[in-house]
Amino acid sequence: MATKSLKKPSLEAVTTFAEGGNVLTIRGRHAPAGDVRLTINIKQELHRKLKIKAIEENTTVGRMVEAWIQTWK
């Protein structure tokens, strides 16, 4: 089994990623074309409430976050 490296990515790799380059340089997964992946840390109970709210509204957490951001002026 291959072992993943835990070393920090190079500045060049991070810059390429930030400019929309090869996402696989940083991680083995990637967001759909035109999207970016967002990682945040929130309290476990808040995450649970967020997932429940998304289910109740028949949507995704990502769509809820996008809608919230769209309300910013």
N, CA, C and O atoms as a Maestro MAE file, in Angstrom:
{
 s_m_m2io_version
 :::
 2.0.0
}

f_m_ct {
 s_m_title
 :::
 protein
 m_atom[292] {
  # First column is atom index #
  i_m_mmod_type
  r_m_x_coord
  r_m_y_coord
  r_m_z_coord
  i_m_residue_number
  s_m_chain_name
  s_m_pdb_residue_name
  s_m_pdb_atom_name
  i_m_atomic_number
  :::
  1 25 0.840 -1.171 0.000 1 A "MET " " N  " 7
  2 3 0.000 0.000 0.000 1 A "MET " " CA " 6
  3 2 0.890 1.241 0.000 1 A "MET " " C  " 6
  4 15 1.865 1.311 0.749 1 A "MET " " O  " 8
  5 25 0.555 2.217 -0.839 2 A "ALA " " N  " 7
  6 3 1.322 3.452 -0.927 2 A "ALA " " CA " 6
  7 2 1.045 4.320 0.294 2 A "ALA " " C  " 6
  8 15 -0.085 4.386 0.779 2 A "ALA " " O  " 8
  9 25 2.077 4.980 0.781 3 A "THR " " N  " 7
  10 3 1.943 5.875 1.914 3 A "THR " " CA " 6
  11 2 1.907 7.306 1.412 3 A "THR " " C  " 6
  12 15 2.767 7.711 0.630 3 A "THR " " O  " 8
  13 25 0.920 8.079 1.852 4 A "LYS " " N  " 7
  14 3 0.833 9.475 1.443 4 A "LYS " " CA " 6
  15 2 1.831 10.299 2.229 4 A "LYS " " C  " 6
  16 15 2.064 10.061 3.414 4 A "LYS " " O  " 8
  17 25 2.416 11.273 1.549 5 A "SER " " N  " 7
  18 3 3.366 12.175 2.175 5 A "SER " " CA " 6
  19 2 2.617 13.198 3.022 5 A "SER " " C  " 6
  20 15 1.564 13.695 2.622 5 A "SER " " O  " 8
  21 25 3.155 13.504 4.173 6 A "LEU " " N  " 7
  22 3 2.552 14.511 5.035 6 A "LEU " " CA " 6
  23 2 3.297 15.830 4.965 6 A "LEU " " C  " 6
  24 15 3.021 16.742 5.745 6 A "LEU " " O  " 8
  25 25 4.260 15.945 4.016 7 A "LYS " " N  " 7
  26 3 5.020 17.190 3.909 7 A "LYS " " CA " 6
  27 2 4.151 18.299 3.346 7 A "LYS " " C  " 6
  28 15 3.186 18.039 2.628 7 A "LYS " " O  " 8
  29 25 4.496 19.537 3.675 8 A "LYS " " N  " 7
  30 3 3.759 20.686 3.182 8 A "LYS " " CA " 6
  31 2 4.018 20.838 1.680 8 A "LYS " " C  " 6
  32 15 5.116 20.549 1.204 8 A "LYS " " O  " 8
  33 25 3.001 21.292 0.935 9 A "PRO " " N  " 7
  34 3 3.208 21.504 -0.497 9 A "PRO " " CA " 6
  35 2 4.151 22.680 -0.729 9 A "PRO " " C  " 6
  36 15 4.259 23.574 0.110 9 A "PRO " " O  " 8
  37 25 4.825 22.673 -1.862 10 A "SER " " N  " 7
  38 3 5.732 23.760 -2.198 10 A "SER " " CA " 6
  39 2 4.940 25.024 -2.500 10 A "SER " " C  " 6
  40 15 3.745 24.961 -2.787 10 A "SER " " O  " 8
  41 25 5.607 26.169 -2.435 11 A "LEU " " N  " 7
  42 3 4.972 27.435 -2.764 11 A "LEU " " CA " 6
  43 2 4.475 27.405 -4.208 11 A "LEU " " C  " 6
  44 15 3.404 27.933 -4.508 11 A "LEU " " O  " 8
  45 25 5.233 26.801 -5.084 12 A "GLU " " N  " 7
  46 3 4.825 26.693 -6.489 12 A "GLU " " CA " 6
  47 2 3.530 25.884 -6.621 12 A "GLU " " C  " 6
  48 15 2.637 26.265 -7.377 12 A "GLU " " O  " 8
  49 25 3.428 24.779 -5.894 13 A "ALA " " N  " 7
  50 3 2.222 23.953 -5.949 13 A "ALA " " CA " 6
  51 2 1.017 24.715 -5.412 13 A "ALA " " C  " 6
  52 15 -0.074 24.629 -5.976 13 A "ALA " " O  " 8
  53 25 1.204 25.452 -4.335 14 A "VAL " " N  " 7
  54 3 0.102 26.217 -3.744 14 A "VAL " " CA " 6
  55 2 -0.330 27.331 -4.696 14 A "VAL " " C  " 6
  56 15 -1.526 27.566 -4.872 14 A "VAL " " O  " 8
  57 25 0.629 28.013 -5.309 15 A "THR " " N  " 7
  58 3 0.316 29.081 -6.260 15 A "THR " " CA " 6
  59 2 -0.443 28.528 -7.455 15 A "THR " " C  " 6
  60 15 -1.436 29.112 -7.887 15 A "THR " " O  " 8
  61 25 0.015 27.416 -7.986 16 A "THR " " N  " 7
  62 3 -0.669 26.780 -9.118 16 A "THR " " CA " 6
  63 2 -2.097 26.431 -8.734 16 A "THR " " C  " 6
  64 15 -3.029 26.669 -9.503 16 A "THR " " O  " 8
  65 25 -2.268 25.868 -7.547 17 A "PHE " " N  " 7
  66 3 -3.595 25.508 -7.054 17 A "PHE " " CA " 6
  67 2 -4.478 26.747 -6.936 17 A "PHE " " C  " 6
  68 15 -5.620 26.737 -7.396 17 A "PHE " " O  " 8
  69 25 -3.960 27.816 -6.323 18 A "ALA " " N  " 7
  70 3 -4.731 29.030 -6.105 18 A "ALA " " CA " 6
  71 2 -5.133 29.695 -7.414 18 A "ALA " " C  " 6
  72 15 -6.172 30.350 -7.482 18 A "ALA " " O  " 8
  73 25 -4.325 29.533 -8.444 19 A "GLU " " N  " 7
  74 3 -4.612 30.139 -9.744 19 A "GLU " " CA " 6
  75 2 -5.469 29.231 -10.617 19 A "GLU " " C  " 6
  76 15 -5.656 29.500 -11.804 19 A "GLU " " O  " 8
  77 25 -5.989 28.154 -10.027 20 A "GLY " " N  " 7
  78 3 -6.883 27.277 -10.765 20 A "GLY " " CA " 6
  79 2 -6.167 26.224 -11.578 20 A "GLY " " C  " 6
  80 15 -6.744 25.639 -12.495 20 A "GLY " " O  " 8
  81 25 -4.922 25.982 -11.248 21 A "GLY " " N  " 7
  82 3 -4.153 24.979 -11.971 21 A "GLY " " CA " 6
  83 2 -4.508 23.572 -11.545 21 A "GLY " " C  " 6
  84 15 -5.647 23.305 -11.163 21 A "GLY " " O  " 8
  85 25 -3.567 22.690 -11.604 22 A "ASN " " N  " 7
  86 3 -3.782 21.281 -11.316 22 A "ASN " " CA " 6
  87 2 -4.068 21.065 -9.839 22 A "ASN " " C  " 6
  88 15 -3.158 21.110 -9.011 22 A "ASN " " O  " 8
  89 25 -5.319 20.834 -9.513 23 A "VAL " " N  " 7
  90 3 -5.743 20.622 -8.135 23 A "VAL " " CA " 6
  91 2 -5.086 19.373 -7.558 23 A "VAL " " C  " 6
  92 15 -4.832 19.305 -6.356 23 A "VAL " " O  " 8
  93 25 -4.810 18.394 -8.403 24 A "LEU " " N  " 7
  94 3 -4.228 17.139 -7.924 24 A "LEU " " CA " 6
  95 2 -2.812 17.335 -7.400 24 A "LEU " " C  " 6
  96 15 -2.265 16.436 -6.761 24 A "LEU " " O  " 8
  97 25 -2.205 18.499 -7.660 25 A "THR " " N  " 7
  98 3 -0.892 18.798 -7.105 25 A "THR " " CA " 6
  99 2 -0.969 18.833 -5.587 25 A "THR " " C  " 6
  100 15 -0.027 18.441 -4.899 25 A "THR " " O  " 8
  101 25 -2.095 19.303 -5.071 26 A "ILE " " N  " 7
  102 3 -2.273 19.461 -3.627 26 A "ILE " " CA " 6
  103 2 -2.962 18.246 -3.011 26 A "ILE " " C  " 6
  104 15 -2.517 17.745 -1.978 26 A "ILE " " O  " 8
  105 25 -4.038 17.767 -3.629 27 A "ARG " " N  " 7
  106 3 -4.831 16.689 -3.060 27 A "ARG " " CA " 6
  107 2 -5.206 15.691 -4.136 27 A "ARG " " C  " 6
  108 15 -5.150 15.993 -5.328 27 A "ARG " " O  " 8
  109 25 -5.577 14.531 -3.717 28 A "GLY " " N  " 7
  110 3 -5.976 13.496 -4.650 28 A "GLY " " CA " 6
  111 2 -7.391 13.675 -5.163 28 A "GLY " " C  " 6
  112 15 -7.799 12.945 -6.067 28 A "GLY " " O  " 8
  113 25 -8.153 14.606 -4.633 29 A "ARG " " N  " 7
  114 3 -9.528 14.852 -5.066 29 A "ARG " " CA " 6
  115 2 -9.615 16.257 -5.626 29 A "ARG " " C  " 6
  116 15 -8.733 17.083 -5.388 29 A "ARG " " O  " 8
  117 25 -10.659 16.525 -6.357 30 A "HIS " " N  " 7
  118 3 -10.823 17.866 -6.888 30 A "HIS " " CA " 6
  119 2 -12.293 18.243 -6.962 30 A "HIS " " C  " 6
  120 15 -13.178 17.388 -6.981 30 A "HIS " " O  " 8
  121 25 -12.522 19.542 -7.002 31 A "ALA " " N  " 7
  122 3 -13.883 20.066 -7.106 31 A "ALA " " CA " 6
  123 2 -14.309 20.020 -8.569 31 A "ALA " " C  " 6
  124 15 -13.461 19.990 -9.461 31 A "ALA " " O  " 8
  125 25 -15.606 20.014 -8.819 32 A "PRO " " N  " 7
  126 3 -16.087 20.060 -10.204 32 A "PRO " " CA " 6
  127 2 -15.565 21.307 -10.913 32 A "PRO " " C  " 6
  128 15 -15.243 22.304 -10.269 32 A "PRO " " O  " 8
  129 25 -15.486 21.247 -12.222 33 A "ALA " " N  " 7
  130 3 -15.004 22.381 -13.009 33 A "ALA " " CA " 6
  131 2 -15.782 23.640 -12.641 33 A "ALA " " C  " 6
  132 15 -17.010 23.610 -12.554 33 A "ALA " " O  " 8
  133 25 -15.078 24.733 -12.427 34 A "GLY " " N  " 7
  134 3 -15.703 25.998 -12.080 34 A "GLY " " CA " 6
  135 2 -15.935 26.198 -10.595 34 A "GLY " " C  " 6
  136 15 -16.307 27.293 -10.172 34 A "GLY " " O  " 8
  137 25 -15.725 25.173 -9.804 35 A "ASP " " N  " 7
  138 3 -15.888 25.258 -8.348 35 A "ASP " " CA " 6
  139 2 -14.527 25.172 -7.671 35 A "ASP " " C  " 6
  140 15 -13.541 24.774 -8.291 35 A "ASP " " O  " 8
  141 25 -14.478 25.543 -6.412 36 A "VAL " " N  " 7
  142 3 -13.306 25.328 -5.570 36 A "VAL " " CA " 6
  143 2 -13.759 24.600 -4.316 36 A "VAL " " C  " 6
  144 15 -14.910 24.734 -3.901 36 A "VAL " " O  " 8
  145 25 -12.881 23.846 -3.722 37 A "ARG " " N  " 7
  146 3 -13.195 23.121 -2.496 37 A "ARG " " CA " 6
  147 2 -12.872 24.018 -1.308 37 A "ARG " " C  " 6
  148 15 -11.829 24.671 -1.287 37 A "ARG " " O  " 8
  149 25 -13.762 24.052 -0.321 38 A "LEU " " N  " 7
  150 3 -13.604 24.873 0.868 38 A "LEU " " CA " 6
  151 2 -13.603 23.965 2.086 38 A "LEU " " C  " 6
  152 15 -14.495 23.132 2.247 38 A "LEU " " O  " 8
  153 25 -12.615 24.124 2.934 39 A "THR " " N  " 7
  154 3 -12.540 23.335 4.157 39 A "THR " " CA " 6
  155 2 -12.575 24.287 5.340 39 A "THR " " C  " 6
  156 15 -11.799 25.241 5.405 39 A "THR " " O  " 8
  157 25 -13.481 24.021 6.278 40 A "ILE " " N  " 7
  158 3 -13.587 24.844 7.481 40 A "ILE " " CA " 6
  159 2 -13.679 23.936 8.701 40 A "ILE " " C  " 6
  160 15 -13.981 22.749 8.587 40 A "ILE " " O  " 8
  161 25 -13.420 24.500 9.841 41 A "ASN " " N  " 7
  162 3 -13.581 23.793 11.112 41 A "ASN " " CA " 6
  163 2 -14.709 24.448 11.878 41 A "ASN " " C  " 6
  164 15 -14.678 25.652 12.130 41 A "ASN " " O  " 8
  165 25 -15.712 23.657 12.251 42 A "ILE " " N  " 7
  166 3 -16.810 24.155 13.071 42 A "ILE " " CA " 6
  167 2 -17.092 23.125 14.161 42 A "ILE " " C  " 6
  168 15 -16.682 21.968 14.066 42 A "ILE " " O  " 8
  169 25 -17.788 23.561 15.177 43 A "LYS " " N  " 7
  170 3 -18.142 22.663 16.282 43 A "LYS " " CA " 6
  171 2 -19.000 21.517 15.752 43 A "LYS " " C  " 6
  172 15 -19.809 21.705 14.844 43 A "LYS " " O  " 8
  173 25 -18.817 20.340 16.323 44 A "GLN " " N  " 7
  174 3 -19.524 19.141 15.880 44 A "GLN " " CA " 6
  175 2 -21.039 19.307 15.950 44 A "GLN " " C  " 6
  176 15 -21.745 18.900 15.028 44 A "GLN " " O  " 8
  177 25 -21.543 19.892 17.017 45 A "GLU " " N  " 7
  178 3 -22.992 20.068 17.160 45 A "GLU " " CA " 6
  179 2 -23.534 21.035 16.108 45 A "GLU " " C  " 6
  180 15 -24.624 20.824 15.576 45 A "GLU " " O  " 8
  181 25 -22.782 22.089 15.807 46 A "LEU " " N  " 7
  182 3 -23.198 23.033 14.777 46 A "LEU " " CA " 6
  183 2 -23.220 22.355 13.401 46 A "LEU " " C  " 6
  184 15 -24.120 22.604 12.599 46 A "LEU " " O  " 8
  185 25 -22.242 21.511 13.136 47 A "HIS " " N  " 7
  186 3 -22.206 20.761 11.880 47 A "HIS " " CA " 6
  187 2 -23.422 19.846 11.761 47 A "HIS " " C  " 6
  188 15 -24.024 19.737 10.693 47 A "HIS " " O  " 8
  189 25 -23.772 19.205 12.843 48 A "ARG " " N  " 7
  190 3 -24.952 18.330 12.864 48 A "ARG " " CA " 6
  191 2 -26.213 19.128 12.536 48 A "ARG " " C  " 6
  192 15 -27.029 18.698 11.721 48 A "ARG " " O  " 8
  193 25 -26.371 20.292 13.175 49 A "LYS " " N  " 7
  194 3 -27.537 21.141 12.921 49 A "LYS " " CA " 6
  195 2 -27.578 21.608 11.464 49 A "LYS " " C  " 6
  196 15 -28.646 21.669 10.855 49 A "LYS " " O  " 8
  197 25 -26.430 21.932 10.921 50 A "LEU " " N  " 7
  198 3 -26.337 22.385 9.535 50 A "LEU " " CA " 6
  199 2 -26.763 21.282 8.566 50 A "LEU " " C  " 6
  200 15 -27.499 21.539 7.613 50 A "LEU " " O  " 8
  201 25 -26.301 20.064 8.808 51 A "LYS " " N  " 7
  202 3 -26.684 18.943 7.942 51 A "LYS " " CA " 6
  203 2 -28.182 18.659 8.041 51 A "LYS " " C  " 6
  204 15 -28.833 18.395 7.030 51 A "LYS " " O  " 8
  205 25 -28.723 18.711 9.239 52 A "ILE " " N  " 7
  206 3 -30.165 18.486 9.425 52 A "ILE " " CA " 6
  207 2 -30.962 19.555 8.686 52 A "ILE " " C  " 6
  208 15 -31.950 19.241 8.021 52 A "ILE " " O  " 8
  209 25 -30.542 20.819 8.795 53 A "LYS " " N  " 7
  210 3 -31.229 21.920 8.113 53 A "LYS " " CA " 6
  211 2 -31.178 21.718 6.595 53 A "LYS " " C  " 6
  212 15 -32.169 21.961 5.907 53 A "LYS " " O  " 8
  213 25 -30.046 21.283 6.077 54 A "ALA " " N  " 7
  214 3 -29.924 21.032 4.635 54 A "ALA " " CA " 6
  215 2 -30.881 19.928 4.195 54 A "ALA " " C  " 6
  216 15 -31.509 20.030 3.141 54 A "ALA " " O  " 8
  217 25 -30.991 18.888 4.993 55 A "ILE " " N  " 7
  218 3 -31.910 17.791 4.669 55 A "ILE " " CA " 6
  219 2 -33.351 18.294 4.706 55 A "ILE " " C  " 6
  220 15 -34.142 17.986 3.815 55 A "ILE " " O  " 8
  221 25 -33.689 19.068 5.735 56 A "GLU " " N  " 7
  222 3 -35.050 19.603 5.854 56 A "GLU " " CA " 6
  223 2 -35.420 20.488 4.658 56 A "GLU " " C  " 6
  224 15 -36.577 20.521 4.239 56 A "GLU " " O  " 8
  225 25 -34.435 21.199 4.116 57 A "GLU " " N  " 7
  226 3 -34.686 22.101 2.998 57 A "GLU " " CA " 6
  227 2 -34.397 21.438 1.646 57 A "GLU " " C  " 6
  228 15 -34.431 22.097 0.607 57 A "GLU " " O  " 8
  229 25 -34.115 20.136 1.668 58 A "ASN " " N  " 7
  230 3 -33.844 19.372 0.449 58 A "ASN " " CA " 6
  231 2 -32.748 20.021 -0.399 58 A "ASN " " C  " 6
  232 15 -32.902 20.200 -1.607 58 A "ASN " " O  " 8
  233 25 -31.651 20.364 0.254 59 A "THR " " N  " 7
  234 3 -30.525 20.987 -0.429 59 A "THR " " CA " 6
  235 2 -29.231 20.439 0.152 59 A "THR " " C  " 6
  236 15 -29.248 19.466 0.905 59 A "THR " " O  " 8
  237 25 -28.115 21.057 -0.194 60 A "THR " " N  " 7
  238 3 -26.822 20.641 0.338 60 A "THR " " CA " 6
  239 2 -26.251 21.746 1.204 60 A "THR " " C  " 6
  240 15 -26.662 22.902 1.100 60 A "THR " " O  " 8
  241 25 -25.313 21.395 2.050 61 A "VAL " " N  " 7
  242 3 -24.629 22.389 2.870 61 A "VAL " " CA " 6
  243 2 -23.922 23.383 1.956 61 A "VAL " " C  " 6
  244 15 -23.948 24.586 2.216 61 A "VAL " " O  " 8
  245 25 -23.294 22.899 0.895 62 A "GLY " " N  " 7
  246 3 -22.602 23.779 -0.042 62 A "GLY " " CA " 6
  247 2 -23.528 24.810 -0.657 62 A "GLY " " C  " 6
  248 15 -23.173 25.984 -0.763 62 A "GLY " " O  " 8
  249 25 -24.712 24.379 -1.061 63 A "ARG " " N  " 7
  250 3 -25.675 25.322 -1.643 63 A "ARG " " CA " 6
  251 2 -26.161 26.324 -0.601 63 A "ARG " " C  " 6
  252 15 -26.397 27.489 -0.921 63 A "ARG " " O  " 8
  253 25 -26.312 25.873 0.645 64 A "MET " " N  " 7
  254 3 -26.714 26.785 1.715 64 A "MET " " CA " 6
  255 2 -25.642 27.850 1.949 64 A "MET " " C  " 6
  256 15 -25.961 29.028 2.105 64 A "MET " " O  " 8
  257 25 -24.394 27.445 1.973 65 A "VAL " " N  " 7
  258 3 -23.288 28.390 2.168 65 A "VAL " " CA " 6
  259 2 -23.233 29.374 1.003 65 A "VAL " " C  " 6
  260 15 -23.070 30.576 1.213 65 A "VAL " " O  " 8
  261 25 -23.368 28.866 -0.235 66 A "GLU " " N  " 7
  262 3 -23.362 29.752 -1.402 66 A "GLU " " CA " 6
  263 2 -24.494 30.777 -1.312 66 A "GLU " " C  " 6
  264 15 -24.279 31.960 -1.575 66 A "GLU " " O  " 8
  265 25 -25.690 30.333 -0.945 67 A "ALA " " N  " 7
  266 3 -26.835 31.245 -0.828 67 A "ALA " " CA " 6
  267 2 -26.572 32.301 0.236 67 A "ALA " " C  " 6
  268 15 -26.901 33.471 0.038 67 A "ALA " " O  " 8
  269 25 -25.985 31.909 1.358 68 A "TRP " " N  " 7
  270 3 -25.669 32.842 2.431 68 A "TRP " " CA " 6
  271 2 -24.662 33.890 1.951 68 A "TRP " " C  " 6
  272 15 -24.834 35.081 2.209 68 A "TRP " " O  " 8
  273 25 -23.616 33.449 1.258 69 A "ILE " " N  " 7
  274 3 -22.594 34.372 0.768 69 A "ILE " " CA " 6
  275 2 -23.188 35.350 -0.251 69 A "ILE " " C  " 6
  276 15 -22.798 36.517 -0.301 69 A "ILE " " O  " 8
  277 25 -24.139 34.861 -1.067 70 A "GLN " " N  " 7
  278 3 -24.777 35.728 -2.061 70 A "GLN " " CA " 6
  279 2 -25.535 36.886 -1.421 70 A "GLN " " C  " 6
  280 15 -25.779 37.896 -2.082 70 A "GLN " " O  " 8
  281 25 -25.913 36.762 -0.152 71 A "THR " " N  " 7
  282 3 -26.642 37.829 0.534 71 A "THR " " CA " 6
  283 2 -25.723 38.972 0.964 71 A "THR " " C  " 6
  284 15 -26.210 40.040 1.333 71 A "THR " " O  " 8
  285 25 -24.404 38.769 0.924 72 A "TRP " " N  " 7
  286 3 -23.460 39.804 1.340 72 A "TRP " " CA " 6
  287 2 -23.474 40.962 0.367 72 A "TRP " " C  " 6
  288 15 -23.622 40.766 -0.839 72 A "TRP " " O  " 8
  289 25 -23.323 42.152 0.880 73 A "LYS " " N  " 7
  290 3 -23.303 43.349 0.032 73 A "LYS " " CA " 6
  291 2 -21.910 43.831 -0.198 73 A "LYS " " C  " 6
  292 15 -21.709 44.829 -0.890 73 A "LYS " " O  " 8
  :::
 }
 m_bond[291] {
  # First column is bond index #
  i_m_from
  i_m_to
  i_m_order
  :::
  1 1 2 1
  2 2 3 1
  3 3 4 2
  4 3 5 1
  5 5 6 1
  6 6 7 1
  7 7 8 2
  8 7 9 1
  9 9 10 1
  10 10 11 1
  11 11 12 2
  12 11 13 1
  13 13 14 1
  14 14 15 1
  15 15 16 2
  16 15 17 1
  17 17 18 1
  18 18 19 1
  19 19 20 2
  20 19 21 1
  21 21 22 1
  22 22 23 1
  23 23 24 2
  24 23 25 1
  25 25 26 1
  26 26 27 1
  27 27 28 2
  28 27 29 1
  29 29 30 1
  30 30 31 1
  31 31 32 2
  32 31 33 1
  33 33 34 1
  34 34 35 1
  35 35 36 2
  36 35 37 1
  37 37 38 1
  38 38 39 1
  39 39 40 2
  40 39 41 1
  41 41 42 1
  42 42 43 1
  43 43 44 2
  44 43 45 1
  45 45 46 1
  46 46 47 1
  47 47 48 2
  48 47 49 1
  49 49 50 1
  50 50 51 1
  51 51 52 2
  52 51 53 1
  53 53 54 1
  54 54 55 1
  55 55 56 2
  56 55 57 1
  57 57 58 1
  58 58 59 1
  59 59 60 2
  60 59 61 1
  61 61 62 1
  62 62 63 1
  63 63 64 2
  64 63 65 1
  65 65 66 1
  66 66 67 1
  67 67 68 2
  68 67 69 1
  69 69 70 1
  70 70 71 1
  71 71 72 2
  72 71 73 1
  73 73 74 1
  74 74 75 1
  75 75 76 2
  76 75 77 1
  77 77 78 1
  78 78 79 1
  79 79 80 2
  80 79 81 1
  81 81 82 1
  82 82 83 1
  83 83 84 2
  84 83 85 1
  85 85 86 1
  86 86 87 1
  87 87 88 2
  88 87 89 1
  89 89 90 1
  90 90 91 1
  91 91 92 2
  92 91 93 1
  93 93 94 1
  94 94 95 1
  95 95 96 2
  96 95 97 1
  97 97 98 1
  98 98 99 1
  99 99 100 2
  100 99 101 1
  101 101 102 1
  102 102 103 1
  103 103 104 2
  104 103 105 1
  105 105 106 1
  106 106 107 1
  107 107 108 2
  108 107 109 1
  109 109 110 1
  110 110 111 1
  111 111 112 2
  112 111 113 1
  113 113 114 1
  114 114 115 1
  115 115 116 2
  116 115 117 1
  117 117 118 1
  118 118 119 1
  119 119 120 2
  120 119 121 1
  121 121 122 1
  122 122 123 1
  123 123 124 2
  124 123 125 1
  125 125 126 1
  126 126 127 1
  127 127 128 2
  128 127 129 1
  129 129 130 1
  130 130 131 1
  131 131 132 2
  132 131 133 1
  133 133 134 1
  134 134 135 1
  135 135 136 2
  136 135 137 1
  137 137 138 1
  138 138 139 1
  139 139 140 2
  140 139 141 1
  141 141 142 1
  142 142 143 1
  143 143 144 2
  144 143 145 1
  145 145 146 1
  146 146 147 1
  147 147 148 2
  148 147 149 1
  149 149 150 1
  150 150 151 1
  151 151 152 2
  152 151 153 1
  153 153 154 1
  154 154 155 1
  155 155 156 2
  156 155 157 1
  157 157 158 1
  158 158 159 1
  159 159 160 2
  160 159 161 1
  161 161 162 1
  162 162 163 1
  163 163 164 2
  164 163 165 1
  165 165 166 1
  166 166 167 1
  167 167 168 2
  168 167 169 1
  169 169 170 1
  170 170 171 1
  171 171 172 2
  172 171 173 1
  173 173 174 1
  174 174 175 1
  175 175 176 2
  176 175 177 1
  177 177 178 1
  178 178 179 1
  179 179 180 2
  180 179 181 1
  181 181 182 1
  182 182 183 1
  183 183 184 2
  184 183 185 1
  185 185 186 1
  186 186 187 1
  187 187 188 2
  188 187 189 1
  189 189 190 1
  190 190 191 1
  191 191 192 2
  192 191 193 1
  193 193 194 1
  194 194 195 1
  195 195 196 2
  196 195 197 1
  197 197 198 1
  198 198 199 1
  199 199 200 2
  200 199 201 1
  201 201 202 1
  202 202 203 1
  203 203 204 2
  204 203 205 1
  205 205 206 1
  206 206 207 1
  207 207 208 2
  208 207 209 1
  209 209 210 1
  210 210 211 1
  211 211 212 2
  212 211 213 1
  213 213 214 1
  214 214 215 1
  215 215 216 2
  216 215 217 1
  217 217 218 1
  218 218 219 1
  219 219 220 2
  220 219 221 1
  221 221 222 1
  222 222 223 1
  223 223 224 2
  224 223 225 1
  225 225 226 1
  226 226 227 1
  227 227 228 2
  228 227 229 1
  229 229 230 1
  230 230 231 1
  231 231 232 2
  232 231 233 1
  233 233 234 1
  234 234 235 1
  235 235 236 2
  236 235 237 1
  237 237 238 1
  238 238 239 1
  239 239 240 2
  240 239 241 1
  241 241 242 1
  242 242 243 1
  243 243 244 2
  244 243 245 1
  245 245 246 1
  246 246 247 1
  247 247 248 2
  248 247 249 1
  249 249 250 1
  250 250 251 1
  251 251 252 2
  252 251 253 1
  253 253 254 1
  254 254 255 1
  255 255 256 2
  256 255 257 1
  257 257 258 1
  258 258 259 1
  259 259 260 2
  260 259 261 1
  261 261 262 1
  262 262 263 1
  263 263 264 2
  264 263 265 1
  265 265 266 1
  266 266 267 1
  267 267 268 2
  268 267 269 1
  269 269 270 1
  270 270 271 1
  271 271 272 2
  272 271 273 1
  273 273 274 1
  274 274 275 1
  275 275 276 2
  276 275 277 1
  277 277 278 1
  278 278 279 1
  279 279 280 2
  280 279 281 1
  281 281 282 1
  282 282 283 1
  283 283 284 2
  284 283 285 1
  285 285 286 1
  286 286 287 1
  287 287 288 2
  288 287 289 1
  289 289 290 1
  290 290 291 1
  291 291 292 2
  :::
 }
}
